[in-house]
Every structure is written in C-alpha cells, then in structure tokens.
Amino acid sequence: MQARLEAHKVSPAAYQAMIGLEMFVRKQSKLEPALIELIKVRVSQINGCSYCIDMHSKDARAGGETEQRLYALSAWEETPFFTDRERAALALAEAITLVSEDHVPDSVYEKAKESFSEEELVNLTLAVITINGWNRLAITFRMVPGEYQPVTHKAEGGKA
C-alpha cells in the first residue's frame, strides 16, 4: 500500500488548521485523555480508517488503556467494561459519526447530558468532528498504517 499524497506537505496551512482543532481537543477541552482516545478509536472503527485505528489504539495503550477494553470497543454496549460516562460519550460519538442515519436521537443526547456539562458536550462534539475529519483525510489519501509510534513522556527519575 502506498499513500496517494502527503496532505501536510501539499497544503500546510490547511493541515495546521486541523492541528489547531486537534490541539484544542487535547489541551483545552477538559475531557479525559483516555476518553478522547476511546472516541478516536471507535469513530475510526466505524469509518474503517486503518491508519487512525492503528494510531489511536497505540496512543490509548501508551496512556494506560487495557487490551480488553480496546478489543471490546466495537461491542461496547455488550460489555461491562465501560463507565456510564464512557458509554454516553461512545453513543454520542457513534450518533454524530452516523448523523445521516438518525440525526443524533434525543435519547442519545439526553443520556449524554446526564454525564457531561454543556461545555463538555460542545467539546465532546468537537472531538468527534475532529477525528471524523482526520479519518476522511487518512482514507482519501490512503495514509499507510503501521509505522506510527506514540510519543512517550519521561516520568520523574528518567523512566518512561
């Protein structure tokens, strides 16, 4: 498999705009990093984005996510492994990603409102929009999965 083009090189300004939204989601949204990674993996599964599944499953593991939860993510509704907050976020992420099917049902939105503040709902929606955008870039330009390695941060004492 070979990439069709490298979007960040062809249109650096557009790519930087996407990075800006990504940085907001990561640094300013006040959403838990582990929750963001679960959303990124699940949305990428729905969209069939192999590059993003590879990337975000690695990032999730690097952040301490368990193999069991990652393996069960595509069937999250059928497992006891996720909290109510995670379930609400995953349901909303799926509804937003598949918006043409059911236009984010009231029941899904109301359940999300039980676990998230209004600001968090906006930020969660932006997190879903962002990964959907990345999926579309990666799929369109056939970004090749497999080589991505998560950034590791050294803890105090020099240990990773």
HELIX and SHEET records of a PDB file:
HELIX    1   1 ALA A    7  VAL A   10  1                                   4    
HELIX    2   2 PRO A   12  MET A   23  1                                  12    
HELIX    3   3 PHE A   24  GLN A   28  3                                   5    
HELIX    4   4 PRO A   33  ASN A   47  1                                  15    
HELIX    5   5 SER A   50  ALA A   62  1                                  13    
HELIX    6   6 GLU A   67  ALA A   72  1                                   6    
HELIX    7   7 LEU A   73  GLU A   78  5                                   6    
HELIX    8   8 ASP A   84  THR A   97  1                                  14    
HELIX    9   9 VAL A   99  ASP A  102  1                                   4    
HELIX   10  10 ASP A  106  SER A  115  1                                  10    
HELIX   11  11 GLU A  118  THR A  140  1                                  23    
END                                                                             
